[in-house]
Amino acid sequence: MSRDADPLHALTWRTTRAGAGWGPASGRSPEARRRRRFPTMADLERAARRRSPRFAFDFVDGGTGEDLGAARNRAALDGVEIVPRYGRIGPVEAGVELFGHRYEAPLGIAPTGNDGVAWPDASRRLAETAAAAGLPYVAGTLASASIEQLADICGDRLWFQLYGMPRDDHRVSIDLVRRAEVAGVQTLVLALDAPVRSKRPRDLRNGLSVPFRPSPRLVAQLALQPAWTRAALRSRVPLFANIARYVDGTPDLTRVAGFVQRELRGGLSWDEVRRFRALWPRALVVKGILHPDDAREAVDAGADGVLVSNHGGRQSDAAPAAIDVLSAVAEAVGDRCTVLFDSGIRSGLDVARALALGADAAFGGRAFLTGLAGAGDDGASYVAELLTEELRTAMAQHGALDLDGLRRLAVRHPTSWSPK
Ligand SMILES: Cc1cc2nc3c(=O)[nH]c(=O)nc-3n(C[C@H](O)[C@H](O)[C@H](O)COP(=O)(O)O)c2cc1C
């Protein structure tokens, strides 16, 4: 029986379709073909691997060390069981309010610096995705388009993630925060979890450097991937668009990259968090939280939210899977602030798992970049559709017609623990 002829499938379709813009996978339209080619994130990952130069795929897919942290995120998420409740039939409402703003789903786009390596002009494509899908997009300090350019595209969906640049009493960091405020950014995200540059063996093996230096090996990888290379040649994006204006002299690639290498520090002290809190008039989130005491510290410093994250396994191979400590953090501060989650999200069911364990919303990093690398310019929008539709289906399947219903479901999470 075809998918569409299956009456139960058709029912889920109608139940979950409202607002998702998702349709059956039959037909010859480009959308229908894409749904058949990429029914899951795993299909997009395979396509991304095939279509990207090796260095670009490894940059996105890789973690630190032996990739154990990234694998731990996946294994732990896979192990989360949710018990469905039946007899609850009706339309599914997946919309969420975060910091006074309404979003179409409890799903956001996490900050990914140097994203132009994954797919040329990635930041603009991610901002377009946020605008079209009604989701928050956290632009990184090291995005490939500037705060102002991205605000023009996605307006008040834009959040901004700050890495501190402490020289001259944070002159540049403070200017970035001021620019974010003027551009209408809604939420400032302070990432604390990259106090040092981590060792990424896959990048080292590939000889990937910032700025890009085309060794014969990298040029050979480019020659094998004409779609990626054509898109790169079309793109007019300067590397680290937010930073170019702070560089002395002409902001060429070498100078901008040198500035970032020298000035940027991926961690902030709690005093610095308090200082940015005092400067920033809108919502403030602290990203990279894994310990309940750090979550309490963040709230005491004035954060409106914490983002539970192990940076997708890119900073410490010994860090716990972020999902394993989510409940402990939510118990510690969930009644005092918004709890957000990332690290390992590859499906709408994963989003449902995170919410069932206490998150108010979940963010994806690699998923959206993989969409671009696997399916091209509108691949991130496709990922937003795919994950949102999967979330709605998971909600309907488990008898959760809204997000509170999801949070009331019984969950078994064998690897959950509370750091002491
Ligand atoms: C290519 C790449 C670049 C990243 N750059 C940043 C960054 O500049 N700032 C930041 O706070 N997090 C950064 N992250 C981490 C993400 O914000 C997020 O925590 C992580 O990707 C979540 O895990 P996931 O990729 O499994 O969804 C980056 C992640 C990737 C994959």
The ligand as an SDF file (V2000), in Angstrom:
LIG
                    3D

 31 33  0  0  0  0  0  0  0  0999 V2000
   30.6340   23.8830   12.4860 C   0  0  0  0  0  0  0  0  0  0  0  0
   30.2360   24.3100   13.8660 C   0  0  0  0  0  0  0  0  0  0  0  0
   30.6260   25.5550   14.3390 C   0  0  0  0  0  0  0  0  0  0  0  0
   30.2390   25.9740   15.6180 C   0  0  0  0  0  0  0  0  0  0  0  0
   30.5630   27.2310   16.0390 N   0  0  0  0  0  0  0  0  0  0  0  0
   30.0700   27.6900   17.2120 C   0  0  0  0  0  0  0  0  0  0  0  0
   30.2680   29.0400   17.5860 C   0  0  0  0  0  0  0  0  0  0  0  0
   30.9020   29.8310   16.8720 O   0  0  0  0  0  0  0  0  0  0  0  0
   29.7500   29.4460   18.7690 N   0  0  0  0  0  0  0  0  0  0  0  0
   29.0440   28.5920   19.6000 C   0  0  0  0  0  0  0  0  0  0  0  0
   28.5810   29.0090   20.6730 O   0  0  0  0  0  0  0  0  0  0  0  0
   28.8300   27.3110   19.2510 N   0  0  0  0  0  0  0  0  0  0  0  0
   29.3150   26.8500   18.0810 C   0  0  0  0  0  0  0  0  0  0  0  0
   29.0600   25.5560   17.7140 N   0  0  0  0  0  0  0  0  0  0  0  0
   28.2790   24.6870   18.5870 C   0  0  0  0  0  0  0  0  0  0  0  0
   26.7720   24.8160   18.2790 C   0  0  0  0  0  0  0  0  0  0  0  0
   26.2730   26.0590   18.6580 O   0  0  0  0  0  0  0  0  0  0  0  0
   25.9790   23.7520   19.0290 C   0  0  0  0  0  0  0  0  0  0  0  0
   26.2610   23.8310   20.3940 O   0  0  0  0  0  0  0  0  0  0  0  0
   26.2590   22.3430   18.5140 C   0  0  0  0  0  0  0  0  0  0  0  0
   26.4010   22.3250   17.1230 O   0  0  0  0  0  0  0  0  0  0  0  0
   25.1050   21.4320   18.9270 C   0  0  0  0  0  0  0  0  0  0  0  0
   25.3500   20.1060   18.5520 O   0  0  0  0  0  0  0  0  0  0  0  0
   24.7850   19.4740   17.1850 P   0  0  0  0  0  0  0  0  0  0  0  0
   25.6740   19.9870   16.1120 O   0  0  0  0  0  0  0  0  0  0  0  0
   24.9150   18.0090   17.4180 O   0  0  0  0  0  0  0  0  0  0  0  0
   23.3630   19.9510   17.0280 O   0  0  0  0  0  0  0  0  0  0  0  0
   29.4600   25.1100   16.4500 C   0  0  0  0  0  0  0  0  0  0  0  0
   29.0870   23.8620   15.9550 C   0  0  0  0  0  0  0  0  0  0  0  0
   29.4590   23.4540   14.6900 C   0  0  0  0  0  0  0  0  0  0  0  0
   28.9980   22.1140   14.1880 C   0  0  0  0  0  0  0  0  0  0  0  0
  1  2  1  0
  2  3  1  0
  2 30  2  0
  3  4  2  0
  4  5  1  0
  4 28  1  0
  5  6  2  0
  6  7  1  0
  6 13  1  0
  7  8  2  0
  7  9  1  0
  9 10  1  0
 10 11  2  0
 10 12  1  0
 12 13  2  0
 13 14  1  0
 14 15  1  0
 14 28  1  0
 15 16  1  0
 16 17  1  0
 16 18  1  0
 18 19  1  0
 18 20  1  0
 20 21  1  0
 20 22  1  0
 22 23  1  0
 23 24  1  0
 24 25  2  0
 24 26  1  0
 24 27  1  0
 28 29  2  0
 29 30  1  0
 30 31  1  0
M  END
$$$$
